[in-house]
């Protein structure tokens, strides 16, 4: 069975939470893709919403789907952010950034009333850390930032695109860091934020309001947070 069946089921289910007049955050990645595609169909059928995108890739898809995008200076709050994740644990803590859009994704998530995370079953883990943690850094003196991460035990690897360094939509680099099992994500998040040169990291702690998991047979499971999210910046 195709893993995309689960991704499609999760992405499309998240769209059921939209209401007319909402401002919607459009995530990035292979599962969020299905949400954006369905939103586009609903917009063409008469749903009135406005949206902001977490990446240039998602913005291009939204434009193709005729979803109206609005400038950020016209946005005070985002009603719902629909986005994917690379890992989700049972506390609804996330690792994101596999697609390279973690900074914009976190800005949108932090400004949203609700963040609905859409994943396939393979993204569920007991402990974060199997997927390398993306860390976005500025190009200036990036070698020094790299060394700080080595000292932290991150085992950083510069993300490449072919023979060139991968460059984010913000003009930055990404280091993919392997810490092993992340038993204290809050402490690691704090340590990373203390390193000059790091713009943001892919730990999304207490952002998700709900996680929709899609399975290869087309079924879904919805996991909701039992208490309000207190976002960790």
FILUMKOL-548725 format. One record per residue (C-alpha): residue in three letters; x, y, z. Coordinates in steps of 0.1 Angstrom, whole numbers, plus 5000, padded with zeros to 4 digits. Last residue first. Layout:
<nodes>
<resn: ALA x: X y: Y z: Z> $
...
</nodes>
This chain:
<nodes>
<resn: UNK x: 5100 y: 5302 z: 5218> $
<resn: UNK x: 5081 y: 5275 z: 5238> $
<resn: UNK x: 5044 y: 5277 z: 5232> $
<resn: UNK x: 5020 y: 5270 z: 5260> $
<resn: UNK x: 4994 y: 5247 z: 5243> $
<resn: UNK x: 4961 y: 5244 z: 5261> $
<resn: UNK x: 4956 y: 5210 z: 5279> $
<resn: UNK x: 4946 y: 5175 z: 5268> $
<resn: UNK x: 4964 y: 5180 z: 5234> $
<resn: UNK x: 4944 y: 5162 z: 5207> $
<resn: UNK x: 4954 y: 5130 z: 5189> $
<resn: UNK x: 4933 y: 5122 z: 5158> $
<resn: UNK x: 4937 y: 5088 z: 5141> $
<resn: UNK x: 4932 y: 5083 z: 5104> $
<resn: UNK x: 4923 y: 5054 z: 5081> $
<resn: UNK x: 4935 y: 5053 z: 5044> $
<resn: UNK x: 4950 y: 5018 z: 5046> $
<resn: UNK x: 4985 y: 5033 z: 5047> $
<resn: UNK x: 4977 y: 5053 z: 5079> $
<resn: UNK x: 4972 y: 5090 z: 5084> $
<resn: UNK x: 4979 y: 5106 z: 5117> $
<resn: UNK x: 4961 y: 5139 z: 5126> $
<resn: UNK x: 4979 y: 5157 z: 5154> $
<resn: UNK x: 4962 y: 5184 z: 5175> $
<resn: UNK x: 4969 y: 5216 z: 5192> $
<resn: UNK x: 5006 y: 5215 z: 5182> $
<resn: UNK x: 5029 y: 5243 z: 5194> $
<resn: UNK x: 5039 y: 5228 z: 5228> $
<resn: UNK x: 5075 y: 5224 z: 5217> $
<resn: UNK x: 5085 y: 5227 z: 5180> $
<resn: UNK x: 5122 y: 5217 z: 5179> $
<resn: UNK x: 5134 y: 5225 z: 5144> $
<resn: UNK x: 5160 y: 5251 z: 5154> $
<resn: UNK x: 5161 y: 5289 z: 5148> $
<resn: UNK x: 5185 y: 5317 z: 5138> $
<resn: UNK x: 5217 y: 5301 z: 5152> $
<resn: UNK x: 5246 y: 5325 z: 5148> $
<resn: UNK x: 5251 y: 5330 z: 5185> $
<resn: UNK x: 5245 y: 5298 z: 5206> $
<resn: UNK x: 5221 y: 5304 z: 5235> $
<resn: UNK x: 5191 y: 5294 z: 5215> $
<resn: UNK x: 5206 y: 5259 z: 5211> $
<resn: UNK x: 5210 y: 5254 z: 5248> $
<resn: UNK x: 5174 y: 5264 z: 5255> $
<resn: UNK x: 5160 y: 5240 z: 5229> $
<resn: UNK x: 5181 y: 5213 z: 5243> $
<resn: UNK x: 5167 y: 5219 z: 5278> $
<resn: UNK x: 5131 y: 5218 z: 5265> $
<resn: UNK x: 5138 y: 5187 z: 5244> $
<resn: UNK x: 5149 y: 5167 z: 5274> $
<resn: UNK x: 5153 y: 5130 z: 5263> $
<resn: UNK x: 5165 y: 5137 z: 5228> $
<resn: UNK x: 5177 y: 5103 z: 5217> $
<resn: UNK x: 5207 y: 5107 z: 5195> $
<resn: UNK x: 5219 y: 5142 z: 5191> $
<resn: UNK x: 5222 y: 5142 z: 5153> $
<resn: UNK x: 5223 y: 5177 z: 5139> $
<resn: UNK x: 5213 y: 5187 z: 5103> $
<resn: UNK x: 5229 y: 5221 z: 5097> $
<resn: UNK x: 5209 y: 5245 z: 5076> $
<resn: UNK x: 5222 y: 5276 z: 5058> $
<resn: UNK x: 5205 y: 5310 z: 5055> $
<resn: UNK x: 5192 y: 5331 z: 5027> $
<resn: UNK x: 5157 y: 5334 z: 5042> $
<resn: UNK x: 5141 y: 5310 z: 5016> $
<resn: UNK x: 5167 y: 5286 z: 5028> $
<resn: UNK x: 5201 y: 5279 z: 5011> $
<resn: UNK x: 5213 y: 5243 z: 5007> $
<resn: UNK x: 5250 y: 5243 z: 5002> $
<resn: UNK x: 5261 y: 5234 z: 4967> $
<resn: UNK x: 5272 y: 5201 z: 4951> $
<resn: UNK x: 5237 y: 5188 z: 4948> $
<resn: UNK x: 5216 y: 5205 z: 4974> $
<resn: UNK x: 5236 y: 5202 z: 5006> $
<resn: UNK x: 5228 y: 5203 z: 5043> $
<resn: UNK x: 5259 y: 5208 z: 5064> $
<resn: UNK x: 5262 y: 5180 z: 5089> $
<resn: UNK x: 5263 y: 5186 z: 5126> $
<resn: UNK x: 5274 y: 5160 z: 5151> $
<resn: UNK x: 5253 y: 5177 z: 5178> $
<resn: UNK x: 5275 y: 5170 z: 5208> $
<resn: UNK x: 5274 y: 5205 z: 5222> $
<resn: UNK x: 5310 y: 5211 z: 5213> $
<resn: UNK x: 5302 y: 5201 z: 5177> $
<resn: UNK x: 5273 y: 5227 z: 5178> $
<resn: UNK x: 5297 y: 5254 z: 5189> $
<resn: UNK x: 5321 y: 5244 z: 5161> $
<resn: UNK x: 5293 y: 5248 z: 5135> $
<resn: UNK x: 5285 y: 5282 z: 5148> $
<resn: UNK x: 5322 y: 5291 z: 5143> $
<resn: UNK x: 5321 y: 5277 z: 5107> $
<resn: UNK x: 5290 y: 5298 z: 5100> $
<resn: UNK x: 5311 y: 5330 z: 5103> $
<resn: UNK x: 5284 y: 5349 z: 5085> $
<resn: UNK x: 5261 y: 5324 z: 5067> $
<resn: UNK x: 5233 y: 5326 z: 5093> $
<resn: UNK x: 5222 y: 5294 z: 5109> $
<resn: UNK x: 5191 y: 5272 z: 5106> $
<resn: UNK x: 5192 y: 5240 z: 5128> $
<resn: UNK x: 5176 y: 5209 z: 5115> $
<resn: UNK x: 5173 y: 5180 z: 5141> $
<resn: UNK x: 5183 y: 5147 z: 5125> $
<resn: UNK x: 5154 y: 5122 z: 5125> $
<resn: UNK x: 5160 y: 5095 z: 5152> $
<resn: UNK x: 5159 y: 5123 z: 5178> $
<resn: UNK x: 5125 y: 5125 z: 5194> $
<resn: UNK x: 5114 y: 5098 z: 5218> $
<resn: UNK x: 5083 y: 5076 z: 5215> $
<resn: UNK x: 5080 y: 5082 z: 5178> $
<resn: UNK x: 5052 y: 5088 z: 5153> $
<resn: UNK x: 5064 y: 5100 z: 5119> $
<resn: UNK x: 5059 y: 5066 z: 5102> $
<resn: UNK x: 5021 y: 5068 z: 5107> $
<resn: UNK x: 5017 y: 5096 z: 5082> $
<resn: UNK x: 5016 y: 5132 z: 5094> $
<resn: UNK x: 4993 y: 5162 z: 5097> $
<resn: UNK x: 4999 y: 5188 z: 5125> $
<resn: UNK x: 4970 y: 5211 z: 5133> $
<resn: UNK x: 4983 y: 5243 z: 5149> $
<resn: UNK x: 4957 y: 5264 z: 5166> $
<resn: UNK x: 4954 y: 5301 z: 5176> $
<resn: UNK x: 4983 y: 5308 z: 5152> $
<resn: UNK x: 5011 y: 5334 z: 5156> $
<resn: UNK x: 5036 y: 5310 z: 5170> $
<resn: UNK x: 5029 y: 5285 z: 5142> $
<resn: UNK x: 5035 y: 5311 z: 5115> $
<resn: UNK x: 5068 y: 5321 z: 5129> $
<resn: UNK x: 5077 y: 5285 z: 5135> $
<resn: UNK x: 5070 y: 5275 z: 5099> $
<resn: UNK x: 5090 y: 5305 z: 5086> $
<resn: UNK x: 5120 y: 5294 z: 5105> $
<resn: UNK x: 5115 y: 5257 z: 5098> $
<resn: UNK x: 5113 y: 5259 z: 5060> $
<resn: UNK x: 5141 y: 5236 z: 5050> $
<resn: UNK x: 5119 y: 5206 z: 5040> $
<resn: UNK x: 5132 y: 5185 z: 5068> $
<resn: UNK x: 5125 y: 5214 z: 5091> $
<resn: UNK x: 5103 y: 5200 z: 5118> $
<resn: UNK x: 5109 y: 5179 z: 5150> $
<resn: UNK x: 5078 y: 5179 z: 5171> $
<resn: UNK x: 5065 y: 5177 z: 5206> $
<resn: UNK x: 5029 y: 5163 z: 5208> $
<resn: UNK x: 5037 y: 5148 z: 5242> $
<resn: UNK x: 5034 y: 5113 z: 5226> $
<resn: UNK x: 5062 y: 5121 z: 5202> $
<resn: UNK x: 5059 y: 5136 z: 5167> $
<resn: UNK x: 5087 y: 5134 z: 5141> $
<resn: UNK x: 5093 y: 5149 z: 5106> $
<resn: UNK x: 5063 y: 5172 z: 5109> $
<resn: UNK x: 5035 y: 5186 z: 5087> $
<resn: UNK x: 5015 y: 5218 z: 5087> $
<resn: UNK x: 4980 y: 5232 z: 5090> $
<resn: UNK x: 4979 y: 5265 z: 5108> $
<resn: UNK x: 4945 y: 5276 z: 5120> $
<resn: UNK x: 4931 y: 5310 z: 5130> $
<resn: UNK x: 4961 y: 5332 z: 5122> $
<resn: UNK x: 4963 y: 5364 z: 5141> $
<resn: UNK x: 4970 y: 5401 z: 5133> $
<resn: UNK x: 4975 y: 5397 z: 5096> $
<resn: UNK x: 4974 y: 5427 z: 5071> $
<resn: UNK x: 5011 y: 5434 z: 5076> $
<resn: UNK x: 5017 y: 5398 z: 5067> $
<resn: UNK x: 5006 y: 5403 z: 5032> $
<resn: UNK x: 4976 y: 5382 z: 5021> $
<resn: UNK x: 4974 y: 5350 z: 5000> $
<resn: UNK x: 4941 y: 5341 z: 4982> $
<resn: UNK x: 4940 y: 5304 z: 4973> $
<resn: UNK x: 4938 y: 5301 z: 4935> $
<resn: UNK x: 4952 y: 5266 z: 4935> $
<resn: UNK x: 4982 y: 5277 z: 4914> $
<resn: UNK x: 4987 y: 5306 z: 4938> $
<resn: UNK x: 4986 y: 5283 z: 4968> $
<resn: UNK x: 5012 y: 5260 z: 4951> $
<resn: UNK x: 5035 y: 5289 z: 4946> $
<resn: UNK x: 5031 y: 5301 z: 4982> $
<resn: UNK x: 5038 y: 5266 z: 4994> $
<resn: UNK x: 5071 y: 5265 z: 4976> $
<resn: UNK x: 5080 y: 5300 z: 4987> $
<resn: UNK x: 5076 y: 5288 z: 5022> $
<resn: UNK x: 5053 y: 5291 z: 5053> $
<resn: UNK x: 5024 y: 5305 z: 5034> $
<resn: UNK x: 4997 y: 5329 z: 5045> $
<resn: UNK x: 4960 y: 5324 z: 5037> $
<resn: UNK x: 4926 y: 5341 z: 5032> $
<resn: UNK x: 4893 y: 5323 z: 5034> $
<resn: UNK x: 4860 y: 5324 z: 5015> $
<resn: UNK x: 4849 y: 5289 z: 5004> $
<resn: UNK x: 4831 y: 5291 z: 4971> $
<resn: UNK x: 4838 y: 5260 z: 4951> $
<resn: UNK x: 4871 y: 5273 z: 4939> $
<resn: UNK x: 4880 y: 5279 z: 4975> $
<resn: UNK x: 4870 y: 5243 z: 4983> $
<resn: UNK x: 4892 y: 5229 z: 4955> $
<resn: UNK x: 4922 y: 5250 z: 4967> $
<resn: UNK x: 4917 y: 5239 z: 5002> $
<resn: UNK x: 4919 y: 5203 z: 4990> $
<resn: UNK x: 4952 y: 5209 z: 4972> $
<resn: UNK x: 4966 y: 5228 z: 5002> $
<resn: UNK x: 4958 y: 5199 z: 5025> $
<resn: UNK x: 4974 y: 5174 z: 5002> $
<resn: UNK x: 5006 y: 5195 z: 5000> $
<resn: UNK x: 5007 y: 5196 z: 5038> $
<resn: UNK x: 5015 y: 5159 z: 5037> $
<resn: UNK x: 5045 y: 5163 z: 5012> $
<resn: UNK x: 5059 y: 5194 z: 5028> $
<resn: UNK x: 5052 y: 5229 z: 5037> $
<resn: UNK x: 5024 y: 5244 z: 5058> $
<resn: UNK x: 4997 y: 5268 z: 5048> $
<resn: UNK x: 4986 y: 5291 z: 5077> $
<resn: UNK x: 4949 y: 5300 z: 5074> $
<resn: UNK x: 4930 y: 5332 z: 5081> $
<resn: UNK x: 4894 y: 5322 z: 5086> $
<resn: UNK x: 4864 y: 5339 z: 5069> $
<resn: UNK x: 4845 y: 5307 z: 5062> $
<resn: UNK x: 4855 y: 5279 z: 5086> $
<resn: UNK x: 4883 y: 5254 z: 5084> $
<resn: UNK x: 4884 y: 5223 z: 5106> $
<resn: UNK x: 4875 y: 5199 z: 5077> $
<resn: UNK x: 4909 y: 5209 z: 5061> $
<resn: UNK x: 4927 y: 5187 z: 5086> $
<resn: UNK x: 4910 y: 5156 z: 5071> $
<resn: UNK x: 4926 y: 5163 z: 5037> $
<resn: UNK x: 4961 y: 5163 z: 5050> $
<resn: UNK x: 4957 y: 5132 z: 5071> $
<resn: UNK x: 4940 y: 5111 z: 5043> $
<resn: UNK x: 4965 y: 5123 z: 5017> $
<resn: UNK x: 4995 y: 5114 z: 5039> $
<resn: UNK x: 4981 y: 5080 z: 5047> $
<resn: UNK x: 4975 y: 5072 z: 5010> $
<resn: UNK x: 5009 y: 5086 z: 5002> $
<resn: UNK x: 5024 y: 5057 z: 5020> $
<resn: UNK x: 5012 y: 5035 z: 4991> $
<resn: UNK x: 5000 y: 5000 z: 5000> $
</nodes>
